[in-house]
Every structure is written in C-alpha cells, then in structure tokens.
C-alpha cells in the first residue's frame, strides 16, 4: 500500500475488490446509459443487487462522460455508489485527459455535497475504455491531491484490481505528491 497524508486526509493506493470496501462511497466506472456492463461496473451491480441498482440507475436516466451521479449502495458494504463516466481512449487529442479529470472531480463534488468522508475509486477508464494506465494514474493522483486539500475527506482510496496496477498508481501518487 502506498499512501500520502495531506491536510488530515489519507490518500492510499490499495489492491482490492472494490465491492468489499466499507467506505461511505465507492465509485463505479460506469457508461453514459448507467445500464451496467462488464468490469468493475458488472461487479458492483452484482454485489449491490442487480434489480435494485438497475431501477435506481433507470430513474436517473443517464450521465454524460466526465460527470457522475449518485445512488444508494444497496447490498454493498459501501453506503453509496457514485457512478462516474470516464472517457473512451481515442488518441489523446479528443479531450480525454479533461474528461477523466472531470469524472474524478464530479465524484468528489457529489461526495462532498452528501458529506461522505471516505471514498474509493477504481482505475477509471483503464479497462474496456483503454486509457493508458500511466496517464490515467497521473490524472487520478492529481485530482485526489486537490480534493484532499479541501479538507472534506478523511480517506481517499485508489483501489486497483492488480498489484501491477497498484504499482503504477502508487508511483503516480508519489510523483504528484512531491510536485
Ligand atoms: N474492483 C476493483 N477494480 C476492478 C474490479 C473490481 N471488482 N473489476 C475490474 N476492476 P473497466 P472502464 C478494474 O473496464 O475502462 C464497463 O462495461 C479493472 O481491472 O471496469 O472505465 C462499463 O459499463 C480496471 O483496472 O472500466 C463501461 O461500458 C478498472 O477496474 C466500461 O466498462 C476499470 O476497468 C467502462 O470502462
């Protein structure tokens, strides 16, 4: 586990199945339709209870790329799910960086608005959406460090699904924290 303490906020990179985490909010790497899918989205829908989460997402309707929406956590240990829509990687010139940063920022903004003090993110956009991991990790680390400065959070977890990814996100966090 790699971590950084910023203004009373613990930022940590962990390797875990995000559906097992006991936090105020887990972030889902969702799609614009909020209809569920594969990867972490599929895992979250399964663990939260498919029918209940599908109904809650249908009531919201959808979410643009770079933005986020919130639902209850239903059967998850996490109290809430923040559904963030990261961009599909194209070639890096189509606004991908800003859209990914936007997905993190919108998630933090929603969490703060609901007074949620612990939040865990998956490696948004780096699976099916194909975003280069180094680049996604740098953006994630930067946004976590900015959010930590607000004082709104006790714990921010970057939850990777493999040790290899945790190494990439951990290095990015160390690098960005030193800047
Ligand atoms: N816990 C933590 N991380 C996980 C888990 C898990 N249980 N399962 C997978 N990951 P992806 P994206 C990691 O593809 O690239 C979906 O179909 C995975 O190893 O889930 O943003 C949606 O519906 C990877 O590092 O999300 C969208 O259509 C990271 O989660 C689309 O995929 C993100 O991979 C979103 O693509």
Boltz pocket constraint, residues with backbone or C-beta under 6 A from the ligand:
constraints:
  - pocket:
      binder: B
      contacts: [[A, 16], [A, 17], [A, 18], [A, 19], [A, 29], [A, 30], [A, 31], [A, 36], [A, 37], [A, 38], [A, 39], [A, 40], [A, 41], [A, 42], [A, 43], [A, 44], [A, 86], [A, 87], [A, 122], [A, 123], [A, 124], [A, 125], [A, 126], [A, 127], [A, 128], [A, 129], [A, 130], [A, 159], [A, 160], [A, 161], [A, 162], [A, 165]]
      max_distance: 6.0
